[in-house]
Amino acid sequence: MTRNDHTGSGDMAETVWRALPERVRTVWLINEAIQCAVWLAACGVFMAICISHDWWGFWTQLVAALAAAYAVGDLATQPLQTKYRYAFTRFRIGERDLATRTGWLWRRSTTTPYNRVQHVDTRQNPVQRRFGLTTVVVHTAADTTEIAALDTAEAERMVATIADRVADAREDL
């Protein structure tokens, strides 16, 4: 898969699958490290409560060890997960719809026609804000579609573009 995969049909603007900004990989890694720290802190609190109440037996030790091992293992494999998540996440803004593709083993493709869109908004966590990235969220009656991270200025332009195309699609009905 290349940055500009083409399906071979329709307008060129509609067939270009775009990648997310490269720095989203760093954001994903930092978010995972934060999540790991939260898991480990929860394990520590769990252990402290169990020890202070004399509940520290085989099963509580096993639960705490498994939770801690899961968090550390997930963090250790995160660079590989991030590499594949980035490589297989694409989006396309067409004249009539928004399309996203994600996943390597478990693939998901979503096409959202503009005439089904109810509203579009943006989200930005503190790590994304630090790296100048924003998530665009497109809401329909049945589902939401996300473009995980775009440059903040591009995200604002994209929201405006989608809103204009939604208005045009509704006028065509």
Solvent accessible surface area in square Angstrom, and as a share of the most:
residue,aa,sasa,rsa
1,M,117,0.52
2,T,91,0.53
3,R,135,0.49
4,N,85,0.43
5,D,30,0.16
6,H,94,0.42
7,T,90,0.52
8,G,76,0.73
9,S,76,0.49
10,G,75,0.72
11,D,74,0.38
12,M,127,0.57
13,A,62,0.48
14,E,29,0.13
15,T,11,0.06
16,V,33,0.19
17,W,18,0.06
18,R,89,0.32
19,A,18,0.14
20,L,3,0.02
21,P,25,0.16
22,E,90,0.40
23,R,91,0.33
24,V,1,0.00
25,R,75,0.27
26,T,58,0.33
27,V,2,0.01
28,W,20,0.07
29,L,62,0.31
30,I,61,0.31
31,N,45,0.23
32,E,23,0.10
33,A,44,0.34
34,I,89,0.45
35,Q,94,0.42
36,C,6,0.04
37,A,59,0.46
38,V,94,0.54
39,W,106,0.37
40,L,71,0.35
41,A,60,0.46
42,A,54,0.42
43,C,11,0.07
44,G,36,0.34
45,V,90,0.52
46,F,71,0.30
47,M,75,0.33
48,A,60,0.46
49,I,80,0.40
50,C,4,0.02
51,I,96,0.49
52,S,86,0.56
53,H,104,0.46
54,D,134,0.69
55,W,144,0.50
56,W,80,0.28
57,G,32,0.31
58,F,132,0.55
59,W,177,0.62
60,T,30,0.18
61,Q,79,0.35
62,L,61,0.30
63,V,83,0.47
64,A,5,0.04
65,A,58,0.45
66,L,109,0.54
67,A,24,0.18
68,A,29,0.23
69,A,63,0.49
70,Y,136,0.52
71,A,4,0.03
72,V,78,0.45
73,G,33,0.31
74,D,31,0.16
75,L,61,0.30
76,A,75,0.58
77,T,69,0.40
78,Q,11,0.05
79,P,76,0.48
80,L,109,0.54
81,Q,80,0.36
82,T,2,0.01
83,K,103,0.44
84,Y,77,0.29
85,R,116,0.42
86,Y,18,0.07
87,A,37,0.29
88,F,38,0.16
89,T,15,0.09
90,R,15,0.05
91,F,2,0.01
92,R,31,0.11
93,I,25,0.13
94,G,1,0.01
95,E,85,0.38
96,R,183,0.67
97,D,26,0.14
98,L,1,0.00
99,A,2,0.02
100,T,15,0.09
101,R,62,0.23
102,T,57,0.33
103,G,24,0.23
104,W,119,0.42
105,L,122,0.61
106,W,214,0.75
107,R,173,0.63
108,R,137,0.50
109,S,86,0.55
110,T,27,0.16
111,T,80,0.46
112,T,7,0.04
113,P,56,0.35
114,Y,2,0.01
115,N,54,0.28
116,R,160,0.58
117,V,1,0.01
118,Q,107,0.47
119,H,94,0.42
120,V,27,0.16
121,D,53,0.28
122,T,62,0.36
123,R,127,0.46
124,Q,58,0.26
125,N,57,0.29
126,P,96,0.60
127,V,21,0.12
128,Q,17,0.07
129,R,141,0.52
130,R,186,0.68
131,F,55,0.23
132,G,29,0.28
133,L,0,0.00
134,T,8,0.04
135,T,9,0.06
136,V,0,0.00
137,V,4,0.02
138,V,0,0.00
139,H,39,0.17
140,T,26,0.15
141,A,90,0.70
142,A,103,0.80
143,D,69,0.36
144,T,63,0.37
145,T,10,0.06
146,E,79,0.35
147,I,3,0.01
148,A,24,0.19
149,A,0,0.00
150,L,1,0.01
151,D,50,0.26
152,T,46,0.26
153,A,59,0.46
154,E,29,0.13
155,A,0,0.00
156,E,111,0.50
157,R,148,0.54
158,M,13,0.06
159,V,34,0.20
160,A,56,0.43
161,T,46,0.27
162,I,0,0.00
163,A,52,0.40
164,D,90,0.47
165,R,58,0.21
166,V,15,0.09
167,A,51,0.40
168,D,81,0.42
169,A,21,0.16
170,R,112,0.41
171,E,137,0.62
172,D,124,0.64
173,L,151,0.75
